[in-house]
């Protein structure tokens, strides 16, 4: 018989198989966060850690928002759960309207899920359902990009262009082809959109000519590739993708799980770049990270086509999750969206961007730094590899943590994404700690 909970030691770490973590290494020297407030967290040894990546790009409004906690508490006391299949609860409709109010026209319909990964898999199924409803069931091919990250569910892994995310799970979904990524090693330390590279979008035209445009269902792109290290699209690149999709009847899907809700200087990347997708995925900042939630927004024409293909009393879209539109998550989402409005956080982030990017690009004088890319309140800082890919990055991440700052690392790239509530003094602190840590690593080698 298992021991009762009262006998479980708080120092026992083995029972938890941690995600995207070097488990053996972590459990030998754990980095536990036990409290968070504002732009800071505190580790289990009492150290204060500034949050340089907004958790995991989830917490732009800062940690410990009482408004969100109170809303979730009230939701759990009032209506803790109802089945989303055939019944509903009011807050999901409120949140859907709030999200639709800020997505670009004509994206006016929102399907709720529980994560960005589920949002991507849902978008895949919506694309297939839409084409089938139109009588285009032959569209079974999907296009993604090298270095792409679209979550960890089977569909998203199949779209992945990051080899370590898919090598163990190869062959899970056929008919996926990848365009080239947009990072140019000859064009480093570019702030904002690179001037060259729009022609890389013509990879999609080549696929149309090779496989037939009428066989392609959708193209999935992160407007700014996030998890791979803030790859900002070249000028004209997204516009060219939109043009090719329109010419061949292909759906354009923007994965805005990271870029959504103000991260790069506008409510969504589609607003900033002036390119409207047919479908967009969202998560992370939707609830300020306080509750698990994701969403998929679709154009009116997609929603209407799927609805009209079924009789009045029939289920139109055979998809959903037990916790789709959960009352507590919706309450967190509504409270979060209201904070964004009341505190004008999207504009605040856009105004802080120049100061943040000035600080980040000041690090380019360090020999260990090989490239920096940035836009809005997000930047990628590449460091020179040493040993196996990612080994140095992992070491720098740990060193930085004990120096009092957390930053998300992918391989040898640190991705900095401060909370929107950060003051200039917080940005200064982040840059100082980054510089100190990189100088220490540089000196150690």
PETA-V587681 format. One record per residue. N is the residue number from 0. RES is the residue in one letter. PSI is psi in degrees with one decimal (NA if undefined). Layout:
BEGIN
n,res,psi
N,RES,PSI
N,RES,PSI
END
This chain:
BEGIN
n,res,psi
0,X,139.4
1,X,148.1
2,X,145.7
3,X,158.2
4,X,-35.2
5,X,-21.7
6,X,2.1
7,X,126.2
8,X,137.5
9,X,-14.9
10,X,1.0
11,X,118.3
12,X,-10.2
13,X,-28.5
14,X,-26.5
15,X,115.8
16,X,106.1
17,X,145.3
18,X,144.5
19,X,46.6
20,X,141.2
21,X,91.0
22,X,-46.2
23,X,-43.3
24,X,-45.0
25,X,-45.0
26,X,-18.4
27,X,-30.1
28,X,79.2
29,X,148.1
30,X,89.2
31,X,132.7
32,X,125.7
33,X,-9.3
34,X,149.6
35,X,145.9
36,X,132.1
37,X,-124.5
38,X,13.5
39,X,156.9
40,X,166.9
41,X,134.8
42,X,173.8
43,X,-8.6
44,X,2.2
45,X,1.7
46,X,149.5
47,X,129.0
48,X,118.6
49,X,138.4
50,X,98.4
51,X,-4.4
52,X,22.6
53,X,50.6
54,X,-100.9
55,X,54.3
56,X,16.5
57,X,-21.7
58,X,60.2
59,X,-26.5
60,X,5.4
61,X,160.0
62,X,156.8
63,X,34.1
64,X,111.3
65,X,-33.6
66,X,-40.1
67,X,-44.8
68,X,-41.9
69,X,-39.6
70,X,-41.3
71,X,-43.8
72,X,-46.2
73,X,-39.8
74,X,-41.4
75,X,-31.6
76,X,-29.3
77,X,-45.7
78,X,83.6
79,X,-26.5
80,X,142.8
81,X,150.1
82,X,130.3
83,X,-3.0
84,X,99.9
85,X,-9.5
86,X,172.9
87,X,174.0
88,X,147.5
89,X,-34.9
90,X,-28.9
91,X,-34.8
92,X,-35.4
93,X,-48.1
94,X,-41.0
95,X,-40.7
96,X,-39.0
97,X,-41.6
98,X,-44.4
99,X,-26.0
100,X,-23.4
101,X,-13.9
102,X,153.2
103,X,146.8
104,X,143.5
105,X,44.8
106,X,97.1
107,X,11.3
108,X,135.5
109,X,128.3
110,X,123.9
111,X,139.6
112,X,-163.4
113,X,-1.2
114,X,169.4
115,X,-36.7
116,X,-44.0
117,X,-32.0
118,X,-40.9
119,X,-47.3
120,X,-35.3
121,X,-41.2
122,X,-38.4
123,X,-45.7
124,X,-35.6
125,X,-42.7
126,X,-44.9
127,X,-41.6
128,X,-39.7
129,X,-48.6
130,X,-37.1
131,X,-40.5
132,X,-28.7
133,X,-4.7
134,X,18.5
135,X,46.9
136,X,-10.2
137,X,-9.3
138,X,91.5
139,X,1.9
140,X,143.9
141,X,148.5
142,X,133.3
143,X,-157.5
144,X,154.8
145,X,148.7
146,X,12.9
147,X,147.6
148,X,121.1
149,X,41.0
150,X,-173.3
151,X,4.7
152,X,170.0
153,X,-44.1
154,X,-46.4
155,X,-37.7
156,X,-38.2
157,X,-31.0
158,X,-11.0
159,X,137.4
160,X,13.3
161,X,109.3
162,X,-37.5
163,X,-24.0
164,X,-17.1
165,X,-10.6
166,X,-33.1
167,X,-20.4
168,X,35.5
169,X,152.0
170,X,19.7
171,X,-30.9
172,X,118.3
173,X,175.1
174,X,37.9
175,X,128.9
176,X,148.9
177,X,128.7
178,X,165.0
179,X,150.6
180,X,174.1
181,X,3.4
182,X,130.4
183,X,111.8
184,X,-14.7
185,X,-6.1
186,X,83.2
187,X,163.7
188,X,47.6
189,X,127.1
190,X,121.4
191,X,-149.4
192,X,130.7
193,X,149.7
194,X,-33.8
195,X,155.5
196,X,-3.9
197,X,-29.5
198,X,-16.4
199,X,-22.8
200,X,-20.6
201,X,-8.5
202,X,-36.8
203,X,-41.1
204,X,-38.2
205,X,-40.7
206,X,-37.5
207,X,-38.7
208,X,-29.3
209,X,-46.3
210,X,-15.4
211,X,119.0
212,X,-28.1
213,X,-2.9
214,X,-7.6
215,X,125.9
216,X,-47.7
217,X,156.4
218,X,124.9
219,X,124.1
220,X,145.2
221,X,122.2
222,X,-44.3
223,X,115.8
224,X,118.7
225,X,-64.0
226,X,-23.7
227,X,-8.3
228,X,37.6
229,X,67.2
230,X,107.8
231,X,136.7
232,X,139.8
233,X,154.4
234,X,129.8
235,X,-9.7
236,X,-52.4
237,X,-35.4
238,X,-40.1
239,X,-39.1
240,X,-43.9
241,X,-41.7
242,X,-44.8
243,X,-41.3
244,X,-43.8
245,X,-39.2
246,X,-33.5
247,X,6.7
248,X,27.9
249,X,139.9
250,X,136.6
251,X,121.6
252,X,123.8
253,X,122.1
254,X,99.7
255,X,29.6
256,X,-38.6
257,X,-43.2
258,X,-16.2
259,X,157.0
260,X,50.1
261,X,-0.2
262,X,-35.1
263,X,23.3
264,X,6.4
265,X,164.9
266,X,-45.7
267,X,158.8
268,X,-31.9
269,X,-33.6
270,X,-46.0
271,X,-43.5
272,X,-7.0
273,X,28.5
274,X,121.2
275,X,122.4
276,X,176.4
277,X,-32.2
278,X,143.9
279,X,139.4
280,X,146.4
281,X,158.9
282,X,-141.6
283,X,-94.6
284,X,-3.3
285,X,-39.4
286,X,17.3
287,X,26.1
288,X,2.7
289,X,-24.0
290,X,146.1
291,X,128.4
292,X,145.1
293,X,173.7
294,X,157.4
295,X,125.2
296,X,139.8
297,X,153.5
298,X,154.9
299,X,-42.3
300,X,-34.2
301,X,-49.0
302,X,-48.3
303,X,-39.8
304,X,-44.7
305,X,-40.8
306,X,-44.4
307,X,-13.2
308,X,-7.3
309,X,151.7
310,X,165.5
311,X,-44.7
312,X,6.0
313,X,152.9
314,X,126.7
315,X,-33.6
316,X,107.3
317,X,75.0
318,X,150.2
319,X,170.0
320,X,152.0
321,X,-34.8
322,X,18.0
323,X,125.6
324,X,36.3
325,X,139.4
326,X,-42.0
327,X,-40.0
328,X,-41.4
329,X,-39.7
330,X,-42.0
331,X,-40.2
332,X,-44.9
333,X,-45.2
334,X,-39.5
335,X,-47.4
336,X,-34.6
337,X,-37.0
338,X,-44.2
339,X,-40.3
340,X,-52.1
341,X,-37.1
342,X,5.4
343,X,44.9
344,X,-30.1
345,X,-44.3
346,X,-37.8
347,X,-42.0
348,X,-42.1
349,X,-38.7
350,X,-33.1
351,X,-15.9
352,X,-47.2
353,X,-42.3
354,X,-43.0
355,X,-48.1
356,X,-34.6
357,X,-44.6
358,X,-45.9
359,X,-46.2
360,X,-13.0
361,X,-14.8
362,X,-6.3
363,X,-9.0
364,X,-11.5
365,X,132.8
366,X,-31.1
367,X,-21.2
368,X,120.2
369,X,-18.6
370,X,151.7
371,X,136.1
372,X,144.0
373,X,153.3
374,X,141.8
375,X,-128.3
376,X,45.0
377,X,140.1
378,X,150.2
379,X,131.5
380,X,109.5
381,X,137.2
382,X,154.0
383,X,129.6
384,X,151.8
385,X,113.6
386,X,-147.7
387,X,148.7
388,X,130.7
389,X,-14.8
390,X,-44.1
391,X,-40.3
392,X,-42.5
393,X,-38.3
394,X,-41.1
395,X,-38.4
396,X,-44.0
397,X,-44.9
398,X,-42.3
399,X,-40.7
400,X,-48.1
401,X,-14.1
402,X,-1.0
403,X,27.6
404,X,138.4
405,X,133.5
406,X,140.8
407,X,128.5
408,X,136.7
409,X,111.9
410,X,-124.2
411,X,27.8
412,X,123.6
413,X,133.2
414,X,113.0
415,X,128.4
416,X,82.7
417,X,154.4
418,X,148.6
419,X,-19.2
420,X,2.1
421,X,140.7
422,X,169.8
423,X,-34.3
424,X,-33.4
425,X,-41.5
426,X,-43.7
427,X,-42.9
428,X,-42.3
429,X,-46.2
430,X,-41.0
431,X,-43.6
432,X,-35.4
433,X,-47.9
434,X,-46.3
435,X,-44.0
436,X,-42.9
437,X,-36.7
438,X,-38.7
439,X,-44.0
440,X,-39.8
441,X,-43.6
442,X,-33.2
443,X,-21.2
444,X,NA
END
